[in-house]
């Protein structure tokens, strides 16, 4: 299936069958304001390609779509987890941006054993509330919160997936704990507020990060298979909360391993110079993230299409090396 993702509309525009060797061909007139993707369905699961190159003089002949059989038992590994804790809001609550990189090293797609169980789940910091889904490799509708746990019902194909969550630490909490039960993972905790203390699971205070003109203290380490991460918080001072939406893409790239599939494979370091595409994406997210219910369906679709176009352009920039690493 050939899909078009444009500013005004998006959806499938053509389909075909491959031959016995898996070869296929599409002919279409491309729109420079849109991106094009291919997909193939196997065992009820849709698998997508990278964006199709649309240079007329050089047809894109290198696209390969791999599909997999399914299993409800192949393990999903938490490869990395990055927590960003903001200053308290006017009501004393603190926002948390939680980026996870999940990996399926098998050659089968992980699915849930039945409709009553998730395909993957993990603990959230105790006592936090709410849940919003940021830019992720799984559908928002496939992620739910139950108590202090997050549940995902989406399938996990082989390779890496990014999951971005946002939630709150209530104003009356002075400490939260996050339990790890499974394989060890790389851990990063960034706190904007002075006086925050992070301990446990092998993390140690590292260099600070300055992002969007704000300074963050950083703790990093590798969690053991079992352990507890503890975050102690000072008294709230009622300062404006940091816009998490605009930081999602920035932190995903700066914290190596928490970005898109290309960045996860390369384990890229923080960029030495800003990328204007990244600034545009961050500004777009700050305007729209968390406001889907307040937007009309048409305006929200335009935002999604524009974001997809900018993301594809940024991936192409990274792949070509035009943004120095």
C-alpha positions in Angstrom: 0.0 0.0 0.0 1.3 3.5 -1.0 0.4 6.2 1.5 0.6 10.0 1.1 1.0 12.3 4.2 0.4 15.9 3.2 -0.5 19.1 4.9 -4.2 19.0 3.8 -4.9 15.3 3.8 -3.3 11.9 4.3 -4.1 8.3 3.6 -3.6 5.4 1.1 -3.5 6.3 -2.6 -2.6 3.0 -4.3 -2.0 -0.7 -3.7 -0.4 -3.6 -5.6 0.8 -7.2 -5.1 4.4 -8.2 -5.1 5.7 -11.0 -7.3 7.0 -14.3 -6.0 10.4 -12.7 -5.3 8.8 -9.9 -3.3 9.3 -7.2 -5.9 6.8 -4.5 -6.5 6.5 -1.2 -8.3 4.5 2.1 -7.9 4.2 5.0 -10.4 2.9 8.2 -9.0 3.2 12.0 -9.4 4.8 13.3 -6.2 3.9 16.4 -4.3 6.9 18.2 -2.8 4.8 19.3 0.2 4.0 15.6 1.2 5.9 12.5 2.2 5.2 9.0 0.9 5.3 5.7 2.8 4.8 2.1 1.9 3.2 -0.6 4.1 2.6 -4.3 4.0 0.2 -6.3 6.2 1.0 -9.7 7.6 -0.8 -11.7 10.3 -3.1 -8.7 10.9 -0.2 -6.3 11.6 0.8 -3.3 9.4 4.5 -2.8 8.7 5.7 0.6 7.3 8.8 1.6 5.3 11.0 4.6 5.6 9.9 7.7 3.6 10.1 7.1 -0.2 12.6 9.3 -2.0 10.8 11.2 -4.8 13.7 12.4 -7.0 12.4 11.9 -10.5 15.8 11.2 -12.0 16.6 8.6 -9.4 13.7 6.2 -8.6 13.8 4.8 -5.1 14.7 1.1 -5.6 16.2 0.4 -2.2 13.1 0.1 -0.1 12.6 -3.2 1.7 9.7 -4.0 3.9 10.2 -6.9 6.3 7.2 -8.6 8.0 7.3 -11.1 10.8 5.3 -13.9 12.3 4.0 -13.3 15.8 4.6 -14.5 19.3 3.2 -13.7 22.8 6.3 -14.8 24.6 9.3 -13.1 23.0 10.8 -10.7 25.5 10.7 -6.9 25.2 13.7 -5.2 26.8 13.8 -1.8 28.3 17.0 -0.5 26.7 17.0 3.0 28.2 14.8 5.3 30.2 15.1 9.1 30.6 13.1 11.1 33.2 12.9 14.9 33.0 11.4 16.6 36.1 10.4 20.3 35.7 10.2 23.1 38.3 6.8 23.2 40.1 3.8 24.9 38.5 1.8 27.6 40.3 -0.2 24.8 42.1 3.0 23.1 43.2 2.8 20.1 40.9 5.8 19.1 38.7 5.7 17.8 35.2 7.5 14.6 34.2 8.7 13.7 30.7 9.4 10.0 30.6 11.1 8.7 27.4 11.6 4.9 27.1 13.5 3.0 24.4 12.1 -0.6 24.1 13.8 -3.3 22.1 12.7 -6.6 20.6 15.8 -8.6 19.7 13.8 -11.6 18.4 12.7 -12.3 14.8 9.0 -12.4 15.7 6.6 -9.6 16.6 5.5 -9.5 20.2 1.7 -9.5 20.7 -0.5 -9.9 23.7 -1.5 -13.4 24.7 -5.2 -12.4 24.8 -7.3 -9.3 25.0 -7.2 -9.1 28.8 -3.4 -8.8 28.9 -1.0 -6.1 27.5 1.8 -6.9 25.1 4.1 -4.9 27.5 3.9 -3.1 30.8 6.2 -1.2 33.2 6.1 0.6 36.5 5.6 4.4 36.7 6.9 6.5 39.6 4.8 5.9 42.7 2.3 8.6 43.5 2.3 10.3 40.1 -1.0 11.1 38.4 -2.4 11.5 34.9 -1.0 10.3 31.6 -0.5 11.9 28.2 1.2 10.2 25.3 3.8 12.2 23.4 5.5 11.5 20.0 5.9 7.7 20.1 6.2 4.6 17.9 2.9 3.2 19.2 -0.6 4.6 18.9 -1.9 6.8 21.7 -5.0 4.6 21.9 -2.8 1.6 22.7 -1.3 3.0 25.9 -3.2 3.2 29.2 -2.4 3.8 32.8 -3.6 1.6 35.7 -2.5 2.8 39.1 1.3 3.1 39.0 1.8 1.1 35.8 1.7 1.8 32.1 0.2 -0.9 29.8 0.7 -1.1 26.0 -1.5 -3.3 23.9 0.2 -2.6 20.5 2.4 -5.2 18.8 6.2 -4.8 19.0 8.0 -5.7 15.8 11.7 -6.6 16.0 13.9 -3.6 16.6 13.6 -0.4 18.7 10.5 1.5 19.6 10.3 4.9 21.4 7.5 5.5 24.0 7.1 9.1 25.3 4.9 9.7 28.4 4.0 12.8 30.3 2.5 12.9 33.8 2.5 14.9 37.0 3.9 14.7 40.5 1.3 16.2 42.9 2.2 19.2 45.0 1.9 17.2 48.2 4.6 14.7 47.2 8.2 15.2 48.5 9.5 11.9 47.2 8.7 9.4 44.4 10.2 6.0 43.8 10.4 4.0 40.5 10.9 0.2 40.8 12.8 -1.7 38.1 12.1 -5.4 37.8 13.8 -7.0 34.8 16.9 -6.5 32.7 19.1 -3.5 33.5 18.6 -0.4 31.5 20.5 2.9 31.0 19.0 5.6 33.2 19.1 9.4 32.9 17.3 11.7 35.3 17.3 15.5 34.6 15.9 17.9 37.1 15.5 21.6 36.5 14.8 22.5 40.1 17.6 23.2 42.7 17.6 20.9 45.7 16.4 17.7 43.9 18.3 14.6 45.0 18.3 11.3 43.1 19.6 8.1 44.5 19.5 4.3 44.0 19.8 1.8 41.1 23.5 2.7 40.5 22.9 6.3 39.3 25.4 9.1 40.1 25.5 12.9 39.6 26.9 13.8 36.2 27.4 16.9 34.1 24.6 19.4 33.8 22.7 20.0 30.5 21.6 23.4 29.2 18.6 23.1 26.9 16.5 25.9 25.5 18.3 28.3 27.9 17.4 26.3 31.0 19.9 24.4 33.2 19.2 20.8 34.3 21.1 18.7 36.8 21.7 15.2 35.5 22.1 11.8 37.1 23.0 8.8 35.0 23.9 5.2 35.4 22.7 1.7 34.6 20.0 0.1 36.6 20.5 -3.4 37.9 17.9 -6.1 37.0 16.1 -5.2 40.3 16.3 -2.0 42.1 14.5 1.3 43.1 15.2 4.8 41.9 14.3 7.5 44.4 13.8 11.2 43.7 13.6 13.5 46.7 12.0 16.9 46.0 12.3 20.2 47.8 9.4 22.4 48.8 7.4 23.9 45.9 8.0 27.5 45.1 5.2 28.1 42.5 7.1 29.1 39.4 5.8 28.6 35.8 5.9 25.0 34.6 8.2 24.2 31.6 6.3 23.3 28.5 6.9 19.6 28.1 5.5 19.4 24.6 8.2 21.6 23.1 10.9 19.5 24.8 9.9 16.1 23.7 11.9 16.0 20.4 14.8 18.0 21.9 15.4 15.5 24.8 14.8 12.6 22.5 17.8 13.6 20.4 20.1 15.0 23.1 19.8 11.9 25.3 21.5 9.3 23.2 19.4 6.2 22.6 16.1 7.8 23.2 15.4 9.2 19.7 14.0 7.7 16.6 15.2 4.4 15.2 18.0 6.0 13.3 19.3 7.8 16.4 18.9 4.6 18.5 21.0 2.7 16.1 23.8 5.3 16.0 23.7 6.1 19.8 24.4 9.7 18.7 25.9 12.2 21.1 24.3 15.6 21.7 24.6 17.9 18.6 27.2 20.5 18.7 25.1 23.1 16.9 21.3 23.7 16.8 19.2 22.5 13.9 16.5 24.9 12.7 14.3 21.9 11.8 14.4 20.8 15.4 13.5 24.3 16.7 10.5 24.3 14.3 9.3 20.9 15.5 9.7 22.0 19.2 7.7 25.2 18.5 5.0 23.2 16.7 4.7 20.7 19.6 4.6 23.5 22.2 1.6 24.9 20.3 -0.3 21.7 19.8 0.7 18.9 22.1 -2.0 18.1 24.7 -4.7 20.1 22.9 -6.1 17.5 20.5 -9.5 17.6 22.2 -9.6 21.4 21.8 -8.7 21.4 18.1 -10.9 20.6 15.2 -10.2 17.3 13.4 -9.0 19.1 10.3 -6.6 21.4 12.2 -5.2 18.5 14.2 -4.6 16.5 11.0 -2.7 19.4 9.4 -0.5 19.5 12.5 0.2 15.8 12.3 1.0 16.1 8.6 3.3 19.0 9.0 5.1 17.4 11.9 5.6 14.2 9.9 7.0 16.3 7.0 9.5 18.1 9.3 10.5 14.8 11.0 11.3 13.2 7.7 13.3 16.2 6.6 15.3 16.1 9.9 15.9 12.3 9.5 17.2 13.0 6.0 19.5 15.7 7.4 20.9 13.4 10.1 21.4 10.6 7.6 23.3 12.8 5.2 25.5 14.3 7.9 24.5 17.9 7.2 23.9 18.4 10.9 27.3 17.9 12.5 27.4 15.4 15.3 
